[in-house]
Amino acid sequence: MARLKIDLPRKILSVVSVPVRITDLNYGNHVGNDSMVSILHEARVKWITDLGYSELELEGVSLILAGLAVEFIQESFYGDELLITLLAGEITGSGFEIFYVVHSKRNEQLVVICKAKTEMVCYDYNAKKVKPLPEAFKKILLQN
């Protein structure tokens, strides 16, 4: 079977730090795949919150996760402080991609734990409809 490979864009949006909690560990005593998805969600919410938004209120629309891919590279353990770089991907009329590179420090070097991609879509929960990406937020995604 072909292994998933995520090619990263260059446009950095933010770098956030998320600690590994004891509850993130699985039976193998490392971060479980389900917990890594939660950690990615935490990183995205931190970035959006730092911008003054939330996933439920972003220039009059909400965000909904339409797609997710994770390329696991190394294990992560309790006590790791994960540094997560968020990068801007493709932008469409109603959504955008966010890529993630998760690092941890090992022996004074940063090692890549995983790479990931989410596809975010602007959504109106009341109308149950996809909405256009707000121009003000699109500008944030396109900034240098």
Residue pairs with C-beta under 8 A, 6 or more apart in sequence:
3 71
4 69
4 70
4 71
5 71
6 69
6 71
6 99
6 115
6 116
6 117
8 87
8 99
8 101
8 115
9 87
9 88
9 89
9 99
10 87
11 87
11 88
11 141
12 85
12 86
12 87
13 47
13 86
13 87
13 88
13 98
13 140
13 141
14 46
14 47
14 50
14 85
14 86
15 83
15 84
15 85
15 86
16 43
16 46
16 47
16 83
16 84
16 86
17 81
17 82
17 83
17 84
18 39
18 42
18 43
18 46
18 81
18 82
18 84
19 79
19 80
19 81
19 82
20 31
20 39
20 76
20 77
20 78
20 79
20 80
20 81
20 82
21 78
22 78
23 35
24 31
24 32
24 35
24 36
24 38
24 39
24 78
25 31
25 32
25 35
25 77
25 78
26 32
26 35
28 75
29 77
29 78
30 75
30 76
30 77
31 39
31 75
31 76
31 77
31 80
31 113
33 70
33 72
36 70
36 72
36 76
36 102
36 113
36 114
36 116
37 68
37 70
39 82
39 84
39 102
40 70
40 84
40 100
40 102
40 116
40 118
43 84
43 86
43 100
44 55
44 86
44 98
44 100
44 118
45 54
45 55
47 86
48 54
48 55
48 58
48 63
51 140
53 59
53 137
55 62
55 63
56 62
56 63
56 125
58 122
58 134
58 137
59 134
59 136
59 137
60 131
60 134
61 122
61 123
61 124
61 131
61 132
61 133
61 134
62 122
62 123
62 124
62 125
63 120
63 121
63 122
63 123
64 120
64 121
64 122
64 123
65 118
65 119
65 120
65 121
66 95
66 119
66 120
66 121
67 117
67 118
67 119
68 116
68 117
68 118
68 119
69 116
69 117
70 114
70 115
70 116
71 114
71 115
71 116
72 113
72 114
73 112
73 113
73 114
73 115
74 104
74 111
74 112
74 113
74 114
75 113
76 82
76 102
76 104
76 113
80 104
80 105
80 113
81 104
81 105
82 102
82 103
82 104
82 113
83 102
83 103
83 104
83 105
83 110
84 100
84 101
84 102
84 103
85 100
85 101
85 103
86 98
86 99
86 100
87 98
87 99
87 100
87 101
88 96
88 97
88 98
88 99
88 141
88 142
89 96
89 97
89 98
89 99
89 117
90 96
90 97
91 97
91 133
91 138
91 141
91 142
92 133
93 132
93 133
94 121
94 122
94 130
94 131
94 132
94 133
95 119
95 120
95 121
95 122
95 130
95 133
96 119
96 120
96 133
96 138
96 141
97 117
97 118
97 119
97 120
98 117
98 118
98 120
99 115
99 116
99 117
100 114
100 115
100 116
100 117
100 118
101 112
101 115
102 112
102 113
102 114
102 115
102 116
103 110
103 111
103 112
103 113
104 110
104 111
104 113
105 111
121 130
122 130
122 131
122 132
122 133
122 134
123 129
123 130
123 131
124 130
124 131
